[in-house]
Every structure is written in C-alpha cells, then in structure tokens.
Amino acid sequence: MDNRVIPAILGVMALIFVGLGVLIYLQFRPEQEIRYESDGDTEFAASAIDSGARIEIEVLRSQIEALTEAVQNLEKEIGRVEFSSRGPTNTAPVEGNEPVFQSDGTNDIIDSYAQVVLIAGRRDLNKGLKIASPSYLESVFGKPRDVLTSECQGMTNTRLASKLKTEQVGPVRVRMLTPAIESLGRVFDKIKATDPDLYARINTAGALCVRHIRGAPGRTSTHAFGLSLDLNIDGKLDRLGDGKTQLGLTILADFFRNEGWYWGAGFSREDSMHFEVSRGLVERWIEEGKL
C-alpha cells in the first residue's frame, strides 16, 4: 500500500470531524447581532444581523460532502495501489553522511498560498486595534490634497508630502510615509525569517493613491495618506466583498497585526488585500515626532 495515501485519508477524515463540529456549533449557537467597524473606504458601515450564519452552515455542509467524496476516491485508490506493481525498493545504503530526499512533485503547502478560502471570525480579526479612518486623519493632518478626483494625483499637503518616500521594502516597491515604510520593513523581515517561501510570493497592487473613493466624491480614500497598501499572492487580485481571501494573506495578517496594522478583511465590506496603519500607531508616531 502506498504509504502516502494513509496520511491523506486520515487528514481528510480529521477535516470532516472538524467540519461537523463547527456545523453543530453554528447550528445551535444563539443568534446575535454582528457589528463591523466602519471603513472609511466603503459605503457599508451599518450594523448587520448574523444572517450569514445559515449561509456558513450550508457552505460547511457542501464542504463535508466534498470531503466525504474525497475519502471514497482515496479508498478506491488504495485498492488500485494494492494490486499495482510499484517495482523493487532500493535498499542500498546511501553514500556520505547526509540523507538524500527525492521530491515527489509539487509542494502542496507552498502551492496552497494562493488558494482562496473563507475568512473565519471577521469580527475578531483586528481585536485590540482601532482604525485610523480618513475623517480622523483629516482632523489631524488636513486633506492630502485640496481637490480630489477619482484618479491618483500628487499630494499637496506639505506636512504629509515631506514624509513621503519611495522605496523597495522586502518583496515590494512602495511610496508611503517614512514611518509606515520603516514599520512595513520590520513586518517583511519577520515574514522572510519565518516563511521565506511565502515571502517570495508576496506582490502588491499599490500603496499611495491620492484620490476620493471612486463613486463617492467628497470622501477621501484611505490610500490617499500614504499609510496603507494592497497585497496579494502571485499577483492574483482578491475579489472585493466576497468574504474570501488567499490563504497566504491570512498568514500575512498575523504578522501585520502584531506590528499594529489593521487588516481590511475586517471591514464591513471585506477588502482582504488592504493593510493599513492603525490609529494607535499614528498617534504614537505623532508623539515621537515622526509625523
């Protein structure tokens, strides 16, 4: 029997049991009102009833059915492997002191970084952090530009413009305020040291963009202050507001949260590519004279 098949079966069965447990929890938990924090870059800031719980249950049910089918297919594969010839096993000793490992193909863990998954527990993603909304930033720094359009333009706010810098930070090149670039560098250093494979696949969809929210003239975009950026894996853009994201972004989010950055997956309208400096960091940098 192929020794790789048995762990795969056990893993799938474990996922089924976990899925069943979550399904039972969602089925019997009391209904409650969900309130997401307001995003200055979105029009959807009102409270929402937990009507998504029923949807989550149906999604879990379909996932369990898919996993069950996968187990059945693996059982068929076991039967096929038992009767197929895999050739003689080479038991000759390996010369030298170091063992030799042969690759069986693609790395499933690495290949899964760009996989799209549901975002769990969106209410708690930014727990302990406060958003630096455009209205707050304008009250502190003023508008980044006197007249905003739907297109990216230059920053005319002298206080902010004097702190802007364009720099290669880790795997991406960005134009942001200097303290934000320094903080971003610390985040990427930790990611590179912990997960270099993921680090190598990080891409950006942009940082500074001085404009108003497209479709909402008069409301400043959070990208207009040089304190936020959009990231993705392998250059594949996330679909805004679908409650899903790339698996790699969920891993990145932990590093950003520890540094004090706010993840857009927790906005009322999910924007999981978006990472921005929290209000706490902004206030600290002001106290330190960095802004």
C-alpha positions as CSV (number, residue, x, y, z in Angstrom):
1,M,0.0,0.0,0.0
2,D,1.2,3.5,-0.8
3,N,2.3,5.0,2.5
4,R,1.3,8.4,1.3
5,V,-2.3,7.5,0.9
6,I,-3.0,6.6,4.5
7,P,-2.0,10.0,5.9
8,A,-4.1,11.7,3.3
9,I,-7.1,9.7,4.3
10,L,-6.6,10.4,8.0
11,G,-6.2,14.1,7.2
12,V,-9.4,14.2,5.2
13,M,-11.3,12.3,7.9
14,A,-10.0,14.8,10.5
15,L,-11.3,17.7,8.4
16,I,-14.7,16.0,8.2
17,F,-14.9,15.7,12.0
18,V,-13.8,19.3,12.5
19,G,-16.3,20.4,9.9
20,L,-19.1,18.5,11.7
21,G,-18.1,20.1,15.0
22,V,-18.2,23.6,13.5
23,L,-21.5,22.8,11.8
24,I,-23.1,21.7,15.1
25,Y,-21.8,24.8,16.8
26,L,-23.2,27.1,14.2
27,Q,-26.5,25.3,14.2
28,F,-27.1,25.7,17.9
29,R,-25.3,28.9,18.8
30,P,-27.7,31.8,19.7
31,E,-28.3,34.4,17.1
32,Q,-26.6,37.7,17.8
33,E,-26.0,41.0,16.1
34,I,-22.8,41.5,14.3
35,R,-21.2,44.9,14.1
36,Y,-18.2,45.5,12.0
37,E,-16.0,48.6,12.3
38,S,-16.5,51.2,9.8
39,D,-14.1,51.5,6.9
40,G,-13.5,55.0,5.6
41,D,-13.2,53.5,2.1
42,T,-16.6,51.9,2.0
43,E,-20.2,52.9,1.9
44,F,-21.4,50.0,4.1
45,A,-20.9,50.9,7.7
46,A,-24.2,50.0,9.2
47,S,-24.8,47.1,11.6
48,A,-25.7,43.7,10.2
49,I,-27.7,40.8,11.7
50,D,-26.0,37.4,11.7
51,S,-27.9,36.2,8.7
52,G,-24.6,34.8,7.4
53,A,-24.6,32.0,9.9
54,R,-27.1,30.0,7.9
55,I,-25.0,30.5,4.8
56,E,-22.0,29.3,6.7
57,I,-23.8,26.2,7.7
58,E,-24.8,25.4,4.1
59,V,-21.2,26.0,2.9
60,L,-19.9,23.7,5.6
61,R,-22.4,21.0,4.6
62,S,-21.3,21.2,1.0
63,Q,-17.6,21.0,2.1
64,I,-18.3,17.9,4.2
65,E,-20.0,16.3,1.2
66,A,-17.0,17.1,-0.9
67,L,-14.6,15.7,1.7
68,T,-16.7,12.5,2.0
69,E,-16.4,12.0,-1.7
70,A,-12.7,12.6,-1.5
71,V,-12.4,9.8,1.1
72,Q,-14.3,7.4,-1.1
73,N,-12.0,8.2,-4.0
74,L,-8.9,7.6,-1.8
75,E,-10.3,4.2,-0.8
76,K,-10.6,3.3,-4.4
77,E,-7.0,4.5,-4.9
78,I,-5.9,2.2,-2.1
79,G,-7.5,-0.8,-3.8
80,R,-5.8,0.1,-7.0
81,V,-2.4,0.6,-5.4
82,E,-2.6,-2.8,-3.6
83,F,-2.8,-4.6,-6.9
84,S,-0.4,-2.5,-8.9
85,S,3.3,-3.1,-9.1
86,R,5.5,-0.3,-7.9
87,G,8.8,-2.0,-8.7
88,P,11.5,-3.1,-6.3
89,T,12.6,-0.9,-3.4
90,N,16.1,0.2,-3.4
91,T,17.6,-0.6,0.0
92,A,21.2,0.1,-0.8
93,P,22.9,2.4,1.7
94,V,23.4,6.0,0.7
95,E,27.0,7.1,0.5
96,G,28.0,10.0,2.6
97,N,26.7,11.4,5.9
98,E,23.7,13.3,4.6
99,P,20.4,11.5,3.7
100,V,19.1,12.1,0.2
101,F,15.5,13.1,-0.2
102,Q,13.7,12.9,-3.6
103,S,10.8,15.2,-4.4
104,D,7.5,13.5,-5.1
105,G,6.3,16.5,-7.1
106,T,4.9,19.9,-6.2
107,N,4.9,21.2,-2.7
108,D,1.2,21.2,-1.6
109,I,1.8,23.6,1.2
110,I,3.6,26.2,-1.0
111,D,1.1,25.7,-3.8
112,S,-1.8,26.4,-1.4
113,Y,-0.7,30.0,-0.6
114,A,-2.7,31.4,-3.5
115,Q,-5.7,29.2,-2.7
116,V,-8.9,31.1,-2.0
117,V,-10.5,30.3,1.4
118,L,-13.4,31.6,3.5
119,I,-12.4,34.2,6.2
120,A,-13.2,32.9,9.6
121,G,-14.1,35.2,12.6
122,R,-14.1,38.5,10.8
123,R,-15.3,40.3,13.9
124,D,-12.2,39.5,15.8
125,L,-9.5,39.9,13.1
126,N,-8.4,43.3,14.3
127,K,-9.2,42.9,18.0
128,G,-7.4,45.5,20.1
129,L,-6.7,47.8,17.2
130,K,-8.6,50.9,16.2
131,I,-9.0,52.1,12.6
132,A,-7.4,55.3,11.5
133,S,-10.3,56.5,9.4
134,P,-9.9,59.2,6.8
135,S,-12.1,61.5,8.9
136,Y,-9.7,61.1,11.8
137,L,-6.6,61.6,9.6
138,E,-8.1,64.7,8.1
139,S,-8.8,66.1,11.5
140,V,-5.1,65.6,12.4
141,F,-3.3,66.4,9.1
142,G,-5.9,68.0,6.9
143,K,-6.8,66.8,3.4
144,P,-3.9,65.2,1.5
145,R,-4.9,67.3,-1.5
146,D,-7.2,70.3,-1.8
147,V,-9.2,68.9,-4.7
148,L,-9.6,65.1,-5.0
149,T,-10.7,63.3,-8.1
150,S,-11.2,59.6,-8.9
151,E,-7.7,59.4,-10.3
152,C,-4.4,59.2,-8.4
153,Q,-2.7,62.6,-8.1
154,G,0.1,64.3,-6.3
155,M,0.0,65.1,-2.6
156,T,-0.2,68.8,-1.9
157,N,-0.4,68.6,1.9
158,T,3.1,69.8,2.9
159,R,3.2,68.1,6.2
160,L,2.5,64.7,4.7
161,A,4.4,65.2,1.5
162,S,7.6,65.9,3.4
163,K,7.4,62.5,4.9
164,L,6.8,60.6,1.6
165,K,9.4,58.2,0.4
166,T,9.6,55.6,-2.5
167,E,11.5,52.5,-1.5
168,Q,11.9,48.8,-2.2
169,V,10.6,47.2,1.0
170,G,11.2,43.5,1.1
171,P,9.5,42.0,-1.9
172,V,7.6,45.1,-3.0
173,R,8.3,48.7,-4.0
174,V,6.0,51.3,-2.4
175,R,5.5,55.0,-1.9
176,M,4.4,55.7,1.6
177,L,5.1,57.9,4.6
178,T,8.5,57.2,6.1
179,P,7.4,55.7,9.5
180,A,5.0,53.4,7.6
181,I,7.8,52.2,5.4
182,E,10.0,51.5,8.4
183,S,7.2,49.5,10.1
184,L,6.5,47.6,6.9
185,G,10.2,46.7,6.7
186,R,10.0,45.1,10.1
187,V,7.0,43.1,9.1
188,F,8.6,41.8,6.0
189,D,11.8,40.9,7.9
190,K,9.8,38.7,10.2
191,I,7.9,37.1,7.4
192,K,11.1,36.3,5.5
193,A,12.7,34.8,8.5
194,T,9.7,32.7,9.4
195,D,8.3,31.7,6.0
196,P,10.7,32.5,3.1
197,D,8.5,30.6,0.6
198,L,5.5,32.8,1.3
199,Y,7.7,35.9,1.4
200,A,8.9,35.2,-2.2
201,R,5.4,35.2,-3.5
202,I,4.1,38.5,-2.0
203,N,3.0,41.0,-4.6
204,T,1.5,44.5,-4.3
205,A,-1.5,46.2,-6.1
206,G,-0.4,49.6,-4.9
207,A,0.0,51.9,-1.9
208,L,-0.2,55.7,-2.1
209,C,-3.1,56.9,-4.3
210,V,-4.3,60.5,-3.6
211,R,-8.0,60.4,-4.7
212,H,-11.5,60.2,-3.4
213,I,-13.4,57.0,-3.1
214,R,-14.5,56.1,-6.6
215,G,-18.2,56.7,-6.9
216,A,-18.2,58.8,-3.7
217,P,-16.9,62.3,-4.4
218,G,-16.0,64.2,-1.2
219,R,-15.0,61.0,0.7
220,T,-11.2,60.6,0.8
221,S,-9.7,57.2,0.1
222,T,-7.7,55.6,2.9
223,H,-4.9,55.2,0.3
224,A,-4.6,58.9,0.0
225,F,-2.5,59.4,3.2
226,G,0.4,57.1,2.4
227,L,-0.4,54.8,5.4
228,S,-1.9,51.8,3.6
229,L,-1.2,49.3,0.8
230,D,-2.8,46.4,-1.0
231,L,-1.0,43.0,-1.1
232,N,-1.7,39.7,-2.8
233,I,-0.1,36.4,-3.6
234,D,1.4,35.7,-7.0
235,G,-0.2,38.9,-8.4
236,K,-3.8,37.5,-8.2
237,L,-6.2,40.2,-7.1
238,D,-8.8,39.4,-4.4
239,R,-12.4,39.8,-5.1
240,L,-13.8,42.7,-3.0
241,G,-16.6,41.9,-0.6
242,D,-17.0,38.1,-1.1
243,G,-15.8,37.1,2.4
244,K,-13.0,35.1,0.9
245,T,-9.2,35.6,0.6
246,Q,-6.0,33.9,-0.3
247,L,-4.6,31.6,2.3
248,G,-1.3,33.4,2.2
249,L,-2.9,36.7,3.2
250,T,-4.4,35.1,6.3
251,I,-0.8,34.2,7.3
252,L,0.5,37.7,6.5
253,A,-2.3,39.2,8.6
254,D,-0.9,37.8,11.8
255,F,2.5,39.5,11.2
256,F,0.8,42.8,10.4
257,R,-1.5,42.7,13.4
258,N,1.5,42.1,15.7
259,E,3.1,45.2,14.3
260,G,-0.1,47.3,14.8
261,W,-1.5,47.2,11.3
262,Y,-5.3,46.9,10.6
263,W,-6.4,44.2,8.1
264,G,-9.2,45.2,5.6
265,A,-10.7,41.7,5.8
266,G,-12.4,43.0,9.0
267,F,-14.1,46.0,7.2
268,S,-17.9,45.9,6.9
269,R,-17.3,45.3,3.2
270,E,-14.4,42.8,3.2
271,D,-11.2,44.1,1.5
272,S,-8.6,41.4,2.4
273,M,-5.8,42.8,0.1
274,H,-5.8,46.0,2.2
275,F,-3.5,46.6,5.1
276,E,-3.3,50.0,6.8
277,V,-1.6,51.5,9.8
278,S,-3.8,51.5,12.9
279,R,-4.8,54.7,14.8
280,G,-2.6,53.6,17.7
281,L,0.5,53.6,15.5
282,V,-0.4,57.0,14.0
283,E,-0.8,58.5,17.5
284,R,2.5,57.0,18.6
285,W,4.4,58.4,15.6
286,I,2.9,61.8,16.2
287,E,4.1,61.7,19.8
288,E,7.5,60.6,18.7
289,G,7.7,63.5,16.1
290,K,7.7,61.1,13.1
291,L,4.6,62.6,11.7
